[in-house]
């Protein structure tokens, strides 16, 4: 097989042998960090119940953790997710640690509001998760691999991997661009979809994850060719199709002495003739799952109604009114259709079921010679299809993603176009009315899932590829733990931009200088887009104290102390994937682009002045770079100054680098700025201050946690922020959590 490995600053192809585990066998101590942030993760209840956002994929992550931990080459697996303290949900989701199995545990990281949030509500808080995870890594050591699942964890994991130089693996599951295309076929407007699903943030996060990943783990070849290929950072050689597994101990055929489960009585409350074959579906109430279409097809088909009952398990709920609006709307639509077609006595839709009921339901449907259907508009994975197949229940599934590979491998059912009602009806009737074919499909599912979809096979293939990546990866430039000492003598740091933040108001600047000089426990730092020499000239001109640290060239150069000692580990990492000549080729001739003079260029910064009326947007500039195969960050300041810097540069990473290196707590760091090149350092657990004369690009940070928008301009705004956080005495953080 082929896998991506790291050689110097780039990833390249290498051919590995199936049993090549030399590195892992030699070290025998691999630590894997998996990240999955949205939805709820509960070890004892992988089905998740009423609060589930992503039941199938979360079971994927849990089972992957269990199986990896069972491998002899793995020392430790940790699954990072979000701590939730909410009286509406089970208290177990507030437990900081939970053992998954031997050598694997679930770590719940506290960040953002304590209450449960839908996945679309997590975006403003991801920088806080990154900082909290760095605290966790300080205490427990760095992993050998970081593996992010879904877009949000993909973005966060990519940021951590870039900072710590740990190889990164990504699994996107349901991709934003694909979901956007499918939902755009419905009635909702583009604006409504964006407002609800945050597709802009989601797809940009997926691009960052793809750009960073040494390997992208996918479930199917169709997922690679038709879904990931929609992205600018799609590189086929980085894609590895590793089919997911299913719990083959739990999902087994009914034995000869099997008895109907208790949930059969619950279904009987709905059904006039519960002994009819069952058309079973199991899915959370989501537009993408296409449940309304299934009910519509059943309601319009007298033959289906005569032949079988329809059983819909749409998660669990105590009160329909407490569900998120989107889920509530889907269930209400289903109930409306049941009423419209007068399907009472033919359709079961229980409010709740226990995790242990799920395999029994599959067996109940199998014994009754029924069928399982997944009519989703898009299905990258298809865990329920594997579960049904493993118990012997034939399947009908959408002709997309995972189902295509599952049916190709197992030959246990039919594919359908989820928008074609006639095709859905015909497929269901064929399974339900052809006994000989039903038995053939039933046995094929039992055999095929065991041959192609065991978790042990998944883990072995995954570790084989990790071995190749690790064999050719340099050791992290940062130590796994920070230095024992801090930046000398300081218990807090004030770091501010120069131009327009410190300049512009001489009186308030004098007051700020007095504050710095009167408090020896406060370190003073500068973060600027200027060159080091230019910055030092302005610092002297303004009469500022000599900075204890200076971050220049838009977060690409770090120096410390009176001697301006360069940060060697930062210099060692910053050049990763940096190709300035190619960047010039891609951008110099764009309309409205003007290269700044040589004194504004630097080794790791390409600078332009742009005419916003004629130049491409930042989104279009990023696309241009990606299409040219270039990895770089795009930073716009004050609407007209555009800097292109390496992917491992920027004030966000430089700030985290120095705090990690010196063991400094971000809660003791106040950062202030006015423009786009300050945005990175303002995000996260530091105490952010945006001065009143800020550029329009910082407006997107308003209402973010720990970012204070001062009314005062220039240095007056910084003084206002110092007072807001009580920074000179016992620090307070009034804006620690902004409810979304």
N, C-alpha and C positions, 0 to 999 in steps of 0.2 A: 504494500500500500504506500501511498505518499502522505507525508505530513509536513507541516511547516515548522522549520527550526530557525533559531536565531543565530546569525553569524555576524558578529560585530554590531552594526547598527541596523541591519536589515534582516528580514525573514526570507528564507529561501527554501527550495524543495530538497528533500532528501528521501531516498528510498530506504525503508526499514523492513526488517524481517518480522514475520508474525510473532515469533517468540523472543524478539529482541527486547529483553528487560534488563540489560546489563547495568545501567545506572541505578535502577531501583533495587536490583538484587544486591548491588555493592553497598548502597547506603542504607536501604531498608528502613527509611525513616521519613517518607514523604508526608508532608502536611498539606492538605487541600482545604481551601476556603471557598465555600459555595455561598452565593448571595442571592436571595429572593425576597424582595421587600413588600410587594403589595399582596392583598388578600390576607388571610390569616393562616398561620402554620401551627398545627397542633400535632404533636407526635402521636398521641393516643387516638386522634380522630382525623386521619388524613383526608376524609371526605369533606371535613370542615363545616358542614351544616349551613345554618341560615346566613352566616356572614361570609360565605365563600365568594371570592371574586374569580378564582382560577382553580377549581377543585382538581381537575385532571393534571394540570402541569405541576401543581404543588405536590401531588402524590409522586409525580416523576422525580422531583428534587429530593423528596424524603427517601424514596426507594434507592435513588442513586447514592445518597449519603450512606445508607445502610450497607449497600453492596460494596462500595469503595472501602468502607471501614473493615469489611471482612477479608479484604485482599491482604496477602502476607507482606506486600511491599509498602503498605500504608500504615503510618504511625498514628495519624490523627486526621479526622474530618470534622470541620465545623461549618455549620449552616447558619449564616447571619441573616436575621430578619428584623422586623420592627417590634418593639415593645408597645403594647396597647393597654391602657388602663381606662376602662369604660364600663360603667355599671350595666350597660345594655348587652355586654357580651361576657363570656365565661372568664373568670379571674385567671385561668391558666395562661391566657395570652399576655398577662403582665409578668409572668415568671421569667427572670433574667436568664436562667439556664435550665435546660431540660435534656436529659440523656436520651438520645435516640437509640443507641445500642452501644456495645462495647467499642471504644475508640471513636465514637461519633456523638456529637452533642449539638443541640440547638442553642444559639446565642441570640437573645433579643436585645437589640441596641435601642436605647431610648433616644428619640429625636422628634422634633416637631410637637404638635399638640398631642396630648396623652390619649385623646379619644380616637376611635376608629375613623379612618379616612378611606374613601375610594381611591383607587390607584391614581386617578387623574388629579387628586388633591395632594399627592406627595411631592410634586415637582418643586415647590418653593423651599422644601426642607432637605433636599438631597445633599447640599453642601454641609449641613449639620451632621447628616449621617456619615459623610466622609471623615469629618473631624472626630466624631465619636468613635469611628472604627479605628482611626489612628491611635486613639487612647487605648483601645482594646489590644491592638498589635503591640503597643509599647509594653503592656503588662504580660502578654502571652507569647510574644515573638512573631516574626513574619512567617507567612505561609510560603510554600514553594510554588504554588499556583493559586491564582484568583480566578474564579469562574462565575460570571454574572449571568443571571437568568432574567429575561424580559428587558425592556428598554431602560427602565429606571435603574435597575441594578447593573445593567450594561454600562450606562454612563458613569455611575458611581465606581464600579469596579475598574473601568478604564482609567479614571482619574487616579485611583489608588495605585494601579499598576504603573502608570506613567511616573508617579512620584517616587514609588519604592523600587522601581525597576524589577518588578516581579512579573513573570510571564502571565498573560491574560488569555482566558478562554471565554467565548460568548455563545450563549444559546438564546435566540430571540423569541422562540415559541410563536406567538401571534404577532406578526409584524405590522407596524403602523401603516405603511404604504398600501399593503394588501387590504387591510381592514377598511381604509379610507376609500379605496376603489369600490369595494363591495357595497359599503353603506351609501356611497354616492349614487347607486342605482335606485335607491329608495326615494322617499318623499322629502327627507330632511335636506335643508339647504346647506351649502358649504360652510356658511357662518355658524349655523347651528351645530354641525358636526365638529367644527374646530373648537367652539365654546365648550362642548361637552367632553370631547375626547382628547383635546390638547394635541392634535396630530402634529403641529409644527414642532413642539418640544419633543414629542416622542420620536419622530423620524430623525431629528438632529441628534438625539441621544443614540439612536441605532447607528447612525453614520459614525459617531465617535467610537462606539464599541467595535464596529467593523474595522475602523481605521487602526485601532490599537491591538486587536486580537491576533495572537499567534495561531489560533485555531478557532474555527466556528463549528460547533457541533450541531448538526441538523438531524432530523428524523427520516427524511426522505430525499430522494434525488429530485423530485418535482419541486420541493421546497427550495432547493438550491437553484434550479434552473429558471423557475418562474416567479419566485418571491424575492430571494436575496438579490437576484440579478437586477431588480428595480433600483438598487442603491448604488451611489457613486463609488463607494469604497468596496464594492463587490469584487473579490479576487477569488476565482474558482479554486485555485490551488490551496487556499486556506480552508476550504470547506471539507468537512469530514461527515459522511453519512454514517451514523452509528444508531441503528434502530433502538428505540427504548424498550424497556422490559415490562413485564406484568408479573404480579405476585402469583406464581403458579402453585403455591401451597394453599392460597386462599381461594383462588378462582378455579374450581375443579368441577367436573360433571357430578350430577346427582348419583349417589350410590343406590344399590337395590333396596336398602332399608330407609331411604330418605323420606322424610315426612314434610308436608307443606309447612312453611314458617308462619309465625304469628302475623306477619304483615299481610298474608293472604286474606285474613279476616278483615283487615283494614281496607283492602281493595274491594272486598265483598260489600262494603257499605255503599259503594258507588255503582256496582254492576248487577244488572238483572240476571245475567247468565255468566257467572264467573268461571264456568268450566270451558268457555270458548277459548281458542288460542289467543295469545296476547301479542299485540304490537307494542313493544316496550321502547321507550326512549328515556334517557337519563341525562339531563343537562341543566345548567343554571339558566335562569330566565334572562336571556340576553338576546338582543336583536340578531346577532350573528348566528345564533343557534337555530333560527328559522322555525321555531315551534308553531307559530301561527299558521305557516304554510302547511305543516303536517296536519293540523286540526282541520284546516280548510279542505285538504284533499280527502280526509276521512269523512268529513261532513257532506261532501259532494258525491261520495261513492256508496251507493246502496249495497254493492257487492262486498266491499270491505266491511261495512257495518254488519252485514249478514254473517260474514266469515269470522270476524275477530273483534275483540275489545281493544280499545286504545288506552294505554296506561302511560301517564306523563308524570315523571318524577322531576320536579322543577326546584331542586334544592329543598330546604326546610325553612319554615317560617312560623313564628308565633302569631304575628299580627301583620297582615298585608300592608297596613298603613305605615309600618315601621321600616319597610324595605326601601332601599334607594329608589329614586323615581323611575329610572330606566327599568329596573327589575319589576317594580310594581306595574308599570305600563304593559310589559309583556304578559304578565299573568292576567291582568284585567282584559287584555285583548283576547287571550285564550278563553277566558270565561265568557266573554261576549260571543265568541264563535260557537262555543258549546250551546249557548242559549239560542243563537241565531239558527243553527241547524237542528236544534232540539235533540241533542245527543245524550240527554240524561239517561242513565242506566247503561250506557255504552262506553263511557269515558271515565276513567279513574284519575284523580289528581290529588293524592293525599298531601296534607300540609307538611308532614314531617316523616322522616324515616331515620333509623339509626345506621351508622356505618356497617354494622354487622348484617343489616338487611340487604345490602347491595348484592353480594354473591348469591344470597338466597333468592332474590328476585330473578336473577339470571337463570338459576336452576328451575324456579317455578315456571318461567316462560319456556324453558327448554322442555321440561316434562310435558307441558301443554302443547308442544309442537308450534311454538310461536316464532317471532322474529324480532330482532333488535334493529332499530333504525337511528341513524345519525344524519339528519337532514341539513346540517349546518351550511351556511353560505361559504365558509372557508374553514378548513380543519387541518392545522399544521401537525397535529399529534394523533389523536384518536385512541386515547387510553380505554375509554369505555368499549370501543370495538374489540380491543384485545381481551378485555375482561369477559365480554360476551362470548367471543370465539373460544376462549379457554374453557368455558363451561359447556360448550357444545351448542350454543345458540347461533343459528345463521344470521348474517347481517346484511343490511341494505344501507349504503352510505354515500355521502356526497363525493362526486368525482373530483376530489381536490386533496392535495397534500398527503397526509398520512394514510387515509383510507385507500388510496390508489396502490401504495406499496403493500399494505396489509392484505388486501384481497389478491394482489399479484402473488404474494408469498404463500398465503394460506388457502387461496381458492375456496373461500367459505361464504360467498355471497355475491351481491350485485352492486355496481356503482350506478348512481343516478345524478342527473342534473337537478340541483336543489330548487331551481326556479320552474321546473317542468312538472306540473301536477299530474299529467297523464303518465309520465315516466315513473313517478313515485308510486302511483296506484298500481301500475302493471308489475313493477318489481315486487311490491308487497304481496300481491295476489299470486305471483309465480311461486314465491317461497311458501306461502300458506296453503297452496292447493296442489303441490306436486310432492307427494310423500317420499318418493324415491330420491328426488333431488334434495329434499330437505335433509334426509339422513346422510347423504354424501357430503353436503356442506357442513353438517354438524360434526362429523368425524374429522373432516379436513381442518376445521377450526381448532379442535382439540390437539391434533397432531402438529399443525403448522405453528401455533403459538409457542409450543414447546421447542420446536426446532429453531425458530427465527427470533423469538422475543423473550429470552430469559435475561434477567438482570446480570447474571454472572458473565454472559457473553458480552453485554454492554460494558461492564466494568473492565474486562480484560482488554477489549479493543481501545477503550478510553485511556487506560494506563499505558498501553503500548505506544500510543501517540504522545502522551505526556513524556514518556521516557526520551523520545527523540527530541522534543522541545528542550527539555532540561539538559540533555547531553551537550547541547550547543549554545546554551544561554550563559552569559557572563554572570558572575555573582553580583548581587545588588551592591550598588555603590554606597548606599547607606548601611550602617550597622543595623542589626535587628533590634537593638535597643539604643536609645539616645545616649549622648554623653552624660556622665554623672553630674558634671558642673553646668551651670547656666552661663549665659552671657554675663560677665563679671558684675557682681554687686547690685544687679537690678532685680526688683520683684515685679516690675511692670514695664511695658514698652509703649511709647507713643511713636507711631509711624505715619508719616504724612507725605502727600504729594507736594511738589514744589510749585510749579507754575499754576497761578490762579487759586491755589489753595493757600499758600503762604504769601504769595505776592498779591498786591492790589489794595492793601489797607495797612499802611505803616504803623498806625497807632495800635491796632489790635495785634499786629505781629510783635511789637515791643512787649505787649502784655504776655503773649504766649512765650516769648523767650524768657521773660522773668519767671514764669511758672516752671519752665524746664530747669532753669539754673537754680531755683530755690528748692528743688526736690531731687536730691542725689539718688534716690531709689528708683527714679524713672529713667529708663534708657530712651535715647532719642534716635529715630531712624528716618531715612528719606527713601521714598519709592517714586521713581520718576521715569519718564520716557527718554530723558536726555542721556547723552554720553556721560561717562564718569567725569572727564575733565570739565565739560560744560557745566555739569551739576555742581562740581566743587567750586567753580568760579562764581556761580550764582549764590551758593551758600556763603561764600566769603563776602560777596557784595551785600547780601542781606544782613550780615552780622550774626548769622545763626551759630549756635554751638556746633563744634565738630561732631558729626553724627557718629554714633556707635556702630551703626550698620547702614549701608547704602545699597539700595536695589535700583539698578539703572537699566537703560535700554529696554524698557517695557518688560521688566521681569526676566531678563536674560543674563544679567551680571550681578553678582553679589560680592560685596567687600565689607570687612569688619575693622573697627578700631582706628586709632590715630594713624597707623601705618597703611591703612586701606588694604589689609591682607585679603587676597582673593580667596573665595571658597572653592577649594580644589575639587571636592566631590560634586559641587554644582557645575563646575566647568567640565567635569568628566561626563556628565549626563546630557548637557544641553544640546550637543550637536546631533543627537539622534535623528536620522532621516532628513537632515537639513540640506536642501539643494537650492541655494540662493540664485544661481545662474538660471536654473530652470524656472524659478518663480518669476524672474525678470522676463523670460521668454513668454511666459503665459499671460503676464499682466501689463507689461509696459505699453502695449499698443491699444489697450482698451480705451474707449471714449471717456473723456473726463478724468484721465489718470495723468499725473505729473510727478515724476520722480523728485523727491526732495534732494537738496544739495548733499554733497558727500559728507559734510559734517553732521548730518542727521542719519546717515547710514552707519551700520556697525556690523560686526562679524556675524551676529545672530539676529539681525533686524533689517528688513527691507521696508523702507518708508516712502509713502506717497502722500501727496496732497491731491484731493479729488474734488471735482465739481459735482455736488450731489444732484444737480439738475440733469446732468448728462451721463454720469457714471452708472455702472450696474449697481444693484443693491448688494449688501453684504451677503445675502443668501446666494445671489448669482455669482459673486466672487468666489465663495466657498465651492460652489459647483464647478466653476472653471478650474480651480486648483485640483479638485478631485478627479475631474475628467482627464487632467494631465498626469494623473498618478502621483500627485504631490501631497505630502503630509505636512500641514502647517496650520497655525492658528491665525485668524483674521481679527484684528482689533481696531475698531473705529472710535476716534475721540473727537469730541466737539463737532461732530457732523462732517468733518472735512479732513482730518488727519488719519491716514490708514497705515497701520503697521502689520507686516507679515512676520511672524516669529515661529520658532520651532514648536512642535507639539508638546515638548517637555518644558517649554518656557511659559512666561506669563506670571503676573503677580499672584495668582492663586497658588500655583505650584511653588514659586520661590518663597512665598510666605510660609507655606506648610513645611517646606524643606528646612528653613532656618529654625522654625519652632520645634520640629522633630529633632533636628541635630542638637539643639541646645536644651532640649527638655523643658521648653517654656509652655505654660498653659495659655491657650488662646483667650481665655476669659480675662487674662491680665494684659491683653494687648488691645490698644485703641488704634484703629486705622482710619485715616481721613483722606478724602479725595474729591475730585470734581468732574472726572471725565471717564471715558470708556476704558482706558488702560488701567484704571483703578478698580474696575468692577470685580475682578477676580479676588483681590485681597479683602474687599468689603463683604464678600459672601462667606458664610461659615460661622464658626463659633467666636471669632474675634468680635470686638465691639466696634461696629461700623458707624462712621459719621460722613454724611454727604453734605458738603457746604452749600449755602443758599444759591451760589452762582454756578451751580453744576450744569453740565451739558445735558442735552435732551436724552442721550442714550442711557443715562442712569435712571430715568423715570421708571424703567421696567423693574427696578429694585424696590420701588416704593411698596410698603406693606410687607416686605420680607422681614423675617425675624432678625433681630440684632442689627438692624440698619436704621439709624436715626437721621432723618432729613432735617437739618438745621435751618432756621430762618436767617440767621446771620451769615453774611458772605465772607469769603476768604478766611483769614485766621480767626475772625470773630465767630464763624461757624464752628471752628475747631474748639474754641473756648466754650462755646455753648454745649458741644458734645461732651467735653470733659465734665462740665457741671451736670449734664443729663445722666451720665453714668456714675456720678460721684467718684470719678476716677482717681482723685488725689487722696481719698480716704478709704472707707470700706465700699468697694465697688458694688453697685446695684445694676440690675439689667431689667429695666421696666418692659422692654420689648422682646423679652426672651422667646415668647411664643405669640405669633400672630394667627388668630383663628381664621381659617380659610372658609 
